[in-house]
Amino acid sequence: MTRPNFLVLGTPRSATTWLHTVLSTHPNIFIAPMKEPEFFSYDNRFKKGMDWYSTLFEGAKDEKRIGEVSVNYFFDKRAPKRIKESLGNISNLKLIVLLREPIDRARSHYTLRMQKGEAPLSFEKALDDPKLPLRKEGHYITYYRRYLEHFNKDQIGIFLYKDIRNDPRFVLQDICTFLEVDPAFFNTYNNTKVNESYAVRFPCLSWTLGKLARVIRFFLPYGNIGERIRSIIQTLNRRWNRKRGKVPIKEETLKTLTNEYKDNNKLLAKEAEIDVTAWDYNN
């Protein structure tokens, strides 16, 4: 039974898709083709057991590192213990976390959720919606400490979205060093394109299309017709109804969130020994 010896724990809207794609090109790394299996965070997946989970890595050969990318492991309360109990006896297990400035990440994640019809039209209302974790997910120190209850500090590698945007090759090589595979493979990597933030051009239309896609998913959960209709809606919504920039945020909200996250960011920087000075928010 093949098991992974590294996991990307998240977080959403922090370049995890980019990392999944690029790491899969390294000859000493096997990444499960299925992105976001969320085995350790979704009960219906976890109940399938390790035999099912191991099938995600059937394509692995003699790669030194075998892993997968799931964006919710870092935030999920049950994931650290489940990972420890399932993979804890793997001596060289490594955990990777991609973190984005909390307010910026919340704005980007909100846009995605709103486009799916899962969030209200107002960013401020979404922040106070108990069904949405946008606000509390910015308290990274809480989730980091939760993992430290089960894993050694040197098993957890934190890499910043802003560094990825500024110098993706350097970050890739840093991640390879952390995983103990050859970083020189990415010496010639020069693709600087990482998914950019965007805002919705027509929010009401976007929200309506997202809701429509969810209704279709409910009534036509299987079959080519339902998938094709949803695909068309998603294309209209995500590709043609967006513009460069970020979702608008009120000055009062920005100030409140900045103050709310300030101390958390300082604690994270100290305990994880990372530099987050670039997170001094500049709208």
Secondary structure, 3 states (H helix, E strand, C coil): CCCCCEEEEECCCCCHHHHHHHHCCCCCEEECCCCCCCCCCCHHHHCCHHHHHHHHHCCCCCCCEEEEECCCCCCCCCHHHHHHHHHCCCCCCEEEEEECCHHHHHHHHHHHHHHCCCCCCCHHHHHCCCCCCCCHHHCHHHHHHHHHCCCCHHHEEEEEHHHHHHCHHHHHHHHHHHHCCCHHHHCCCCCCCCCCCEEECCHHHHHHHHHHHHHHHHHCCCCHHHHHHHHHHHHHHHHCCEEECCCCCCHHHHHHHHHHHHHHHHHHHHHHCCCCHHHCCCC
